[in-house]
Amino acid sequence: MENIIKSTVKGIEWPALPGSVGAGRLATLFQVEQSQWWSADKILQHQLKQLNVLLQHSITHVPYYRELLGKQFQTDQLSSDLWQTIPVLTRDKLQQTGKNLRTTYLPPSHGGVAESQTSGSTGKPVETLSTEICGLFWNVFSLRDHLWHRRDLSGKLAVIRYTQNKAAKPPQGIRSTNWGRATQDLYETGPTCWINIHTPISEQLDWLQTEKPDYLLTHPSVLQELALHCQRESVQLPFLREVRTISEALPDGLRELCKKVWNVGLVDIYTTIELGYLALQCPEHNHYHVQSEGVFLEVLDDSGKPCLPGETGKVVVTSLHNFATPLIRYEVGDYAQVGEPCSCGRGLPVIKKVLGRYRNLITLPGGERRWPKFGMGEILKIAPVRQYQAIQHTITEVEYLLVMDGLLSDENEQKLIKLFHKNLHPDMHVSIRVVDEIARSASGKYEEFMSLL
């Protein structure tokens, strides 16, 4: 594999001389490729230095932080203990605060500003501003991900994601001659083809067999449906070299399913629209490394204290470089499990698993909340279920929607109810309803469990 950098200077082919934008991207990439090997303490030291600069800017130029923090943080020495006294910014608070979280002054060197909006899968979209600097780091971490996983950029990339108004329908979809902004004007890449996530699974498979991509990028729920469909129909995709997943929590067993059905590895990515890349999968393990050069990520327990390795808590993130809408200690709405330091040698913090949104927690009759375990593998041992979704309607009632590949016998229905009871609580009432399809959200996201409490 040889990824070739483009030269923008006439007559100079090697070593290549990229343009100023590409050169800046490579210069930043060079720095983060060094800092990944620093000790955890050294990384934290540099993060606190950048956080202090961001904090002073926010107190001076952002109305919300000026009122919230005032002179409390007028210091050149920011410590971890002092940092943890800053109130956490919730999604509701962000929406209520609105434009008071936007800066009244942006350093000109941070470039232009763009507005972005989350998908609103909770019914509450969030609007923020980001700068060209934020875009630079987004592209740098995209390149880091490619380098970590040694992708051949000359290959073809297929994407199955959300597009507005359900555009990008097969067989044509959307086509591009490159892999996107991170590699554009910097590397020679293969083409990209893209179809809408709302495309029926059978049509997605037909499209993939026509396009024959080397790499596939999509949501975990789409990938699971595709893999199960291929398994049922004994369909091989020998051209695939790797699959990547984004946007949803990765279900248990999906890595193993992709290996079994297609003999390919799965690389998962943890991002949000508001904050960019939060964590990338380690090139040597299935856990994730926090992108500490771009964000300061905390995993906090119910009392607000940092979780230790093995513990699960709420994800709270600060973007280190967004001076347009500073999101300081922003509670993104996810739970994650902290991991031990990685044997690969990188000092970047480890997230063992991203568990999903708060609304994906089930509430038991006694009031305890926990992550439900359903496991498609266990379900398939009982009945030919293509897709399922569990919905908690009341404290004691959970309904399962099932899309079947055949009939559901009374005997198998009782076996499934018994399985679901085992994974829930004996005092909960479980019902099953067979449906023709389970709709995704408008943005294409799909959840195996939703609580309506």
LINVEN-V660155 format. One record per backbone hydrogen bond with DSSP energy under -0.5 kcal/mol. NH is the residue of the N-H (numbers start at 0). CO is the residue of the C=O. If there is no record, write none. Layout:
BEGIN
nh:NH co:CO
nh:NH co:CO
END
This chain:
BEGIN
nh:3 co:1
nh:5 co:185
nh:7 co:16
nh:9 co:7
nh:11 co:8
nh:12 co:10
nh:17 co:15
nh:22 co:18
nh:23 co:19
nh:24 co:20
nh:25 co:21
nh:26 co:22
nh:27 co:23
nh:28 co:24
nh:29 co:25
nh:30 co:26
nh:31 co:27
nh:32 co:28
nh:33 co:29
nh:33 co:30
nh:34 co:30
nh:35 co:31
nh:36 co:33
nh:37 co:34
nh:42 co:38
nh:43 co:39
nh:44 co:40
nh:45 co:41
nh:46 co:42
nh:47 co:43
nh:48 co:44
nh:49 co:45
nh:50 co:46
nh:51 co:47
nh:52 co:48
nh:53 co:49
nh:54 co:50
nh:55 co:51
nh:56 co:52
nh:57 co:53
nh:58 co:54
nh:59 co:55
nh:60 co:56
nh:61 co:57
nh:62 co:60
nh:62 co:101
nh:63 co:99
nh:65 co:61
nh:66 co:62
nh:67 co:63
nh:68 co:64
nh:69 co:64
nh:69 co:65
nh:71 co:68
nh:73 co:70
nh:74 co:72
nh:77 co:75
nh:78 co:76
nh:82 co:78
nh:83 co:79
nh:84 co:81
nh:85 co:82
nh:88 co:328
nh:89 co:87
nh:93 co:89
nh:94 co:90
nh:95 co:91
nh:96 co:92
nh:97 co:93
nh:99 co:96
nh:100 co:97
nh:101 co:98
nh:102 co:323
nh:103 co:60
nh:109 co:106
nh:110 co:107
nh:113 co:129
nh:115 co:127
nh:117 co:125
nh:122 co:119
nh:127 co:115
nh:129 co:113
nh:131 co:109
nh:131 co:111
nh:132 co:109
nh:134 co:130
nh:135 co:131
nh:136 co:132
nh:137 co:133
nh:138 co:134
nh:139 co:135
nh:140 co:136
nh:141 co:137
nh:142 co:138
nh:143 co:139
nh:144 co:140
nh:145 co:141
nh:146 co:142
nh:147 co:143
nh:148 co:144
nh:149 co:146
nh:150 co:145
nh:152 co:150
nh:154 co:151
nh:156 co:190
nh:157 co:214
nh:158 co:192
nh:159 co:216
nh:160 co:158
nh:160 co:194
nh:165 co:162
nh:166 co:163
nh:172 co:168
nh:173 co:193
nh:175 co:191
nh:182 co:179
nh:183 co:179
nh:185 co:182
nh:186 co:182
nh:187 co:3
nh:188 co:186
nh:189 co:152
nh:189 co:154
nh:191 co:175
nh:192 co:156
nh:193 co:173
nh:194 co:158
nh:195 co:167
nh:196 co:160
nh:198 co:195
nh:202 co:199
nh:203 co:199
nh:204 co:200
nh:205 co:201
nh:206 co:202
nh:207 co:203
nh:208 co:204
nh:209 co:205
nh:210 co:206
nh:211 co:207
nh:213 co:155
nh:214 co:155
nh:215 co:241
nh:216 co:157
nh:217 co:243
nh:218 co:159
nh:219 co:245
nh:222 co:218
nh:223 co:219
nh:224 co:220
nh:225 co:221
nh:226 co:222
nh:227 co:223
nh:228 co:224
nh:229 co:225
nh:230 co:226
nh:231 co:227
nh:232 co:228
nh:233 co:229
nh:233 co:230
nh:234 co:229
nh:239 co:236
nh:240 co:213
nh:241 co:213
nh:242 co:264
nh:243 co:215
nh:244 co:266
nh:245 co:217
nh:247 co:245
nh:250 co:248
nh:253 co:250
nh:256 co:252
nh:257 co:253
nh:258 co:254
nh:259 co:255
nh:260 co:256
nh:261 co:257
nh:262 co:257
nh:262 co:258
nh:263 co:257
nh:264 co:240
nh:266 co:242
nh:268 co:244
nh:269 co:278
nh:270 co:268
nh:271 co:275
nh:275 co:271
nh:277 co:269
nh:278 co:269
nh:279 co:288
nh:280 co:267
nh:281 co:286
nh:287 co:350
nh:288 co:279
nh:289 co:287
nh:289 co:348
nh:290 co:277
nh:291 co:289
nh:293 co:290
nh:294 co:290
nh:295 co:317
nh:296 co:294
nh:297 co:315
nh:299 co:297
nh:299 co:313
nh:300 co:304
nh:303 co:300
nh:306 co:298
nh:309 co:337
nh:310 co:307
nh:312 co:335
nh:313 co:299
nh:314 co:333
nh:315 co:297
nh:315 co:313
nh:316 co:329
nh:317 co:295
nh:318 co:326
nh:319 co:293
nh:319 co:317
nh:322 co:320
nh:324 co:128
nh:327 co:325
nh:328 co:326
nh:329 co:316
nh:330 co:88
nh:331 co:314
nh:331 co:329
nh:332 co:314
nh:334 co:355
nh:335 co:312
nh:336 co:352
nh:337 co:310
nh:338 co:349
nh:344 co:341
nh:346 co:35
nh:347 co:35
nh:350 co:287
nh:351 co:336
nh:351 co:349
nh:352 co:336
nh:354 co:334
nh:354 co:352
nh:355 co:334
nh:357 co:332
nh:359 co:356
nh:360 co:357
nh:361 co:369
nh:363 co:361
nh:363 co:367
nh:366 co:363
nh:369 co:361
nh:371 co:359
nh:371 co:369
nh:372 co:422
nh:373 co:371
nh:377 co:374
nh:378 co:374
nh:379 co:375
nh:380 co:376
nh:381 co:378
nh:382 co:378
nh:384 co:382
nh:385 co:402
nh:386 co:402
nh:388 co:400
nh:389 co:447
nh:390 co:398
nh:391 co:449
nh:392 co:390
nh:392 co:396
nh:393 co:396
nh:396 co:393
nh:397 co:428
nh:398 co:390
nh:399 co:430
nh:400 co:388
nh:400 co:398
nh:401 co:399
nh:401 co:432
nh:402 co:386
nh:403 co:401
nh:404 co:383
nh:408 co:406
nh:412 co:408
nh:413 co:409
nh:414 co:410
nh:415 co:411
nh:416 co:412
nh:417 co:413
nh:418 co:414
nh:419 co:415
nh:420 co:416
nh:421 co:417
nh:422 co:418
nh:423 co:419
nh:423 co:420
nh:427 co:424
nh:428 co:395
nh:429 co:427
nh:430 co:397
nh:432 co:399
nh:434 co:401
nh:438 co:436
nh:440 co:444
nh:443 co:440
nh:449 co:389
nh:450 co:358
nh:451 co:391
nh:451 co:449
END
